[in-house]
Amino acid sequence: MGTVIMGKVKSGAMREGDSLLVMPNKAQVKVLAIYCDEDKATRAGPHENLRFLTAMLRLS
């Protein structure tokens, strides 16, 4: 189980397995899966709209 986050990559890239810091709560999460439109992807780059499934690692 996890949380699905929807948004847009402003800069950089993300891949499955990456650890991210989600603001404003500074929650550290691990990326379990990435979806661009309805297609599963292994990475996402700048200006892509996406949804990604996360697992909570730590809440600061």
C-alpha positions in Angstrom: 0.0 0.0 0.0 1.1 3.5 -0.6 0.0 7.0 -1.6 -0.4 8.2 -5.2 0.9 11.7 -5.9 -0.1 13.6 -9.0 2.0 16.4 -10.4 4.5 17.7 -12.9 8.3 17.4 -13.0 9.6 21.0 -13.0 13.3 20.1 -13.4 15.5 17.0 -13.1 14.3 13.5 -13.3 12.9 10.7 -11.1 13.1 6.9 -11.4 11.5 4.0 -9.7 13.4 3.4 -6.4 14.3 7.0 -5.9 13.9 8.6 -2.5 12.2 12.0 -2.6 11.3 14.8 -0.1 7.7 15.8 -0.5 6.9 19.4 0.6 5.5 21.2 2.6 5.5 18.4 5.2 9.1 17.3 4.4 7.9 13.7 4.1 10.6 11.3 2.8 9.1 8.8 0.4 10.3 6.1 -1.9 9.0 5.9 -5.5 7.5 2.5 -6.1 5.9 3.1 -9.6 5.6 6.0 -12.1 2.7 6.5 -14.6 2.8 9.0 -17.4 -0.8 9.4 -18.6 -2.1 5.8 -18.3 1.2 4.1 -19.2 3.6 2.7 -16.6 7.1 4.2 -16.9 10.5 3.6 -15.2 11.5 7.3 -15.3 10.1 10.8 -15.8 11.8 14.0 -16.9 11.2 17.7 -17.0 7.7 19.0 -18.0 6.1 15.6 -17.8 2.7 15.2 -16.1 2.7 12.1 -14.0 1.3 10.1 -11.1 3.6 8.1 -8.9 3.0 5.5 -6.2 5.0 6.1 -3.0 5.8 4.4 0.3 6.4 6.6 3.3 9.9 6.3 4.7 10.0 9.1 7.2 8.0 12.1 8.3 10.1 15.0 9.6 
